[in-house]
Amino acid sequence: MSSTAHAAPDPRDLLIDIVDMWKTYVMGTTEVHALRGLDLQVRAGEYVAIMGASGSGKSTLMNLMGCLDTPTRGRYVLHGRSVSELNEDELARIRNQEIGFVFQTFNLLARASALQNVELPLIYAGVAPAERRARAEEALRQVDLLERAKHRPNELSGGQRQRVAVARALVTRPAILLADEPTGNLDSTTSGEIMVLFDRLHALGNTIIVVTHEHDIAAHARRIVSIRDGRKATDELVHHPTLVSAGSP
């Protein structure tokens, strides 16, 4: 595995364009700068790992990229639109339709089946029941879990629950799959299986951003950005001699 500095992309190719982003929290009389003038650009189709220790700012960055929070100052252009100019309804639509979230804790509804959990974002989007079911089944097929569609989360293993969460993230056909410590609650074998799934989804053309503190998880990405003290410390391309093909198991 070799690394080279990441070249600046053509602005016309960018899916994410973050410039001089700051996020400051006021705690009593103290200001805490979680991000300090960070720049980050991501092209469509990239597979990027955001790395950093606890307190580095990587989770703050993920929340801002996912439109779950707003920066104190700086520019964030997503898919050609300035996020700061969007109203709450527009931000909610982006979170529901353009960004697929995968969290460490799965966030599945305990009393709903796998299929119903995957359908949920489409219900919020007002998709008709027949199309909703077809798209949810296709998303479960993408993560090799269609045969477990009727099972509830407590009837699934940790790895299967995370696959359901990935299917739910994919069902809206988002511009970005944004994963926050996606293997944090999984054993090493199951973690490897989930990352192979991410490799395959990237090979199919999905843009994937994984936030992690684990080097072996970040190594699956094609580019690793490290964050330290709220700033970008390094930004390197990762050479993979063999890539997982779209048809790999």
C-alpha positions in Angstrom: 0.0 0.0 0.0 1.5 3.3 -1.1 0.3 6.9 -0.5 0.6 10.1 -2.5 -0.7 13.6 -1.8 -4.2 14.2 -2.9 -4.4 16.7 -5.8 -6.9 19.6 -5.7 -10.0 18.7 -7.8 -11.7 20.7 -10.5 -14.5 22.6 -8.7 -17.0 21.4 -11.4 -16.4 17.8 -10.3 -17.1 18.3 -6.6 -19.9 16.7 -4.7 -18.7 18.3 -1.4 -16.8 21.6 -1.2 -16.0 22.7 2.3 -13.9 25.9 2.6 -12.6 27.5 5.9 -15.2 25.7 8.0 -15.2 26.6 11.7 -17.4 25.1 14.4 -17.2 26.8 17.9 -19.2 25.7 20.9 -19.6 28.1 23.8 -19.5 26.4 27.2 -20.0 29.0 29.9 -17.3 31.6 29.4 -15.1 29.2 27.3 -15.1 28.8 23.6 -14.3 25.4 22.2 -13.2 25.3 18.6 -14.1 21.8 17.3 -13.2 22.8 13.7 -10.6 25.4 12.9 -10.8 26.6 9.3 -11.0 23.1 7.7 -11.0 22.6 3.9 -12.3 19.4 2.3 -13.3 18.5 -1.2 -14.9 15.2 -2.3 -15.7 14.1 -5.8 -18.7 12.0 -6.8 -17.7 8.3 -6.7 -14.9 8.7 -4.2 -14.4 6.4 -1.2 -12.9 8.6 1.7 -12.0 7.7 5.3 -12.0 10.5 7.8 -9.7 9.6 10.6 -8.8 11.2 13.9 -8.6 10.5 17.7 -11.4 11.3 20.1 -11.8 15.1 20.2 -10.1 15.7 16.9 -13.2 17.1 15.3 -14.1 14.2 13.0 -17.6 13.6 14.4 -18.3 17.4 14.2 -17.2 17.3 10.6 -19.5 14.3 9.9 -22.5 16.1 11.5 -21.8 19.2 9.3 -21.4 17.1 6.1 -24.7 15.3 6.9 -26.5 18.6 7.5 -27.2 17.6 11.1 -25.5 20.8 12.3 -24.5 24.1 10.9 -21.0 25.6 10.9 -20.1 28.8 12.9 -18.6 30.1 9.7 -17.2 28.9 6.5 -18.7 27.6 3.2 -20.3 24.3 2.6 -21.5 23.5 -1.0 -23.2 20.2 -1.4 -24.1 19.1 -4.9 -23.7 22.6 -6.2 -25.9 24.2 -3.5 -24.7 26.4 -0.6 -26.0 24.6 2.5 -26.1 27.9 4.6 -28.8 29.2 2.2 -31.2 26.3 2.6 -34.2 26.4 4.9 -35.2 23.7 7.4 -37.5 21.9 4.9 -34.7 21.8 2.3 -32.2 20.5 4.8 -34.6 17.8 5.9 -35.1 16.8 2.3 -31.3 16.5 1.8 -30.9 14.4 5.0 -33.7 12.1 3.9 -33.0 11.8 0.2 -29.4 12.8 -0.6 -27.4 11.5 2.3 -27.6 7.9 3.5 -26.6 7.6 7.1 -25.0 4.5 8.7 -24.4 4.7 12.5 -22.5 2.6 14.9 -25.7 1.8 16.9 -27.8 0.7 13.9 -30.8 2.8 15.0 -33.4 0.2 13.9 -37.0 0.1 15.0 -37.2 -2.9 17.3 -40.8 -3.9 16.5 -40.4 -3.4 12.7 -39.2 -6.1 10.3 -36.0 -5.6 8.3 -38.1 -4.6 5.2 -40.1 -2.1 7.2 -37.0 -0.5 8.6 -35.6 -0.1 5.1 -38.8 1.4 3.9 -38.9 4.1 6.5 -37.1 6.9 4.6 -39.4 6.3 1.7 -42.4 6.7 3.9 -41.1 10.1 5.0 -40.5 10.9 1.3 -44.1 10.0 0.4 -43.2 7.2 -2.0 -46.2 5.0 -2.9 -46.4 1.6 -1.1 -45.8 -0.6 -4.1 -42.7 1.3 -5.2 -41.6 1.6 -1.6 -41.6 -2.2 -1.1 -39.9 -2.9 -4.4 -37.1 -0.4 -3.6 -36.7 -1.7 -0.1 -36.4 -5.3 -1.4 -33.8 -4.2 -3.9 -31.8 -2.5 -1.2 -31.9 -5.6 1.0 -30.8 -7.6 -2.1 -27.8 -5.3 -2.5 -26.6 -6.2 1.0 -27.4 -9.9 0.6 -30.2 -9.9 3.2 -33.4 -10.2 1.2 -34.1 -13.7 2.7 -34.3 -12.1 6.2 -36.7 -9.3 5.1 -39.4 -10.4 7.6 -37.1 -10.7 10.6 -37.1 -8.1 13.4 -33.7 -6.7 14.6 -33.7 -9.1 17.7 -33.8 -12.0 15.3 -30.7 -10.8 13.4 -27.0 -10.9 14.3 -25.1 -7.6 14.8 -23.6 -7.9 11.3 -27.1 -8.5 9.8 -28.5 -5.5 11.7 -25.8 -3.3 10.2 -26.6 -4.7 6.8 -30.2 -3.6 7.3 -28.9 -0.2 8.3 -26.8 0.0 5.2 -29.8 -1.0 3.0 -31.9 1.7 4.7 -29.2 4.2 3.8 -29.1 3.1 0.2 -32.9 2.9 -0.4 -33.3 6.6 -1.2 -30.4 6.3 -3.8 -28.5 9.0 -2.0 -25.6 11.1 -3.4 -23.5 10.1 -0.4 -23.3 7.1 1.9 -22.0 8.6 5.2 -21.0 6.1 7.8 -20.0 7.0 11.4 -17.9 4.2 13.0 -19.9 1.6 11.1 -18.1 -1.4 12.7 -17.8 0.0 16.2 -20.2 -2.5 17.7 -19.1 -5.5 15.7 -16.4 -8.2 16.2 -13.4 -8.3 13.9 -14.8 -10.9 11.5 -18.2 -9.2 11.1 -16.4 -5.9 10.7 -14.4 -7.3 7.8 -17.6 -8.5 6.2 -19.2 -5.1 6.5 -16.2 -3.4 5.0 -16.1 -5.9 2.1 -19.8 -4.8 1.5 -18.7 -1.2 1.4 -15.9 -2.1 -1.1 -18.6 -3.6 -3.3 -20.9 -0.7 -3.0 -18.1 1.6 -4.0 -17.3 -0.5 -7.0 -21.0 -0.1 -8.0 -20.4 3.7 -8.1 -21.5 4.9 -4.6 -19.8 7.8 -3.0 -18.8 6.6 0.5 -17.4 8.6 3.4 -16.4 6.6 6.5 -15.6 8.3 9.8 -13.4 6.1 11.9 -10.5 6.0 14.4 -9.5 2.5 13.3 -6.6 2.1 10.8 -7.7 -1.2 9.4 -11.2 0.2 8.6 -9.8 3.3 7.0 -7.5 1.1 4.9 -10.5 0.0 2.8 -10.9 3.5 1.5 -9.2 4.9 -1.6 -8.3 8.2 0.2 -7.6 8.9 3.9 -8.0 12.3 5.4 -6.7 12.7 9.0 -8.1 15.4 11.3 -6.1 16.8 14.2 -7.2 19.6 16.6 -10.0 20.6 14.2 -7.7 20.9 11.2 -6.9 18.7 8.3 -3.5 17.1 9.0 -3.0 14.8 6.0 -4.9 13.9 2.9 -3.5 10.9 1.0 -4.6 8.6 -1.8 -4.4 4.9 -1.0 -3.2 2.4 -3.6 -5.1 -0.9 -3.7 -3.4 -3.5 -5.8 -6.7 -5.5 -6.1 -10.1 -4.0 -6.0 -13.3 -5.9 -5.0 -15.4 -6.3 -8.1 -19.1 -5.6 -8.2 -19.9 -9.3 -8.3 -17.8 -10.4 -5.4 -19.5 -12.2 -2.5 
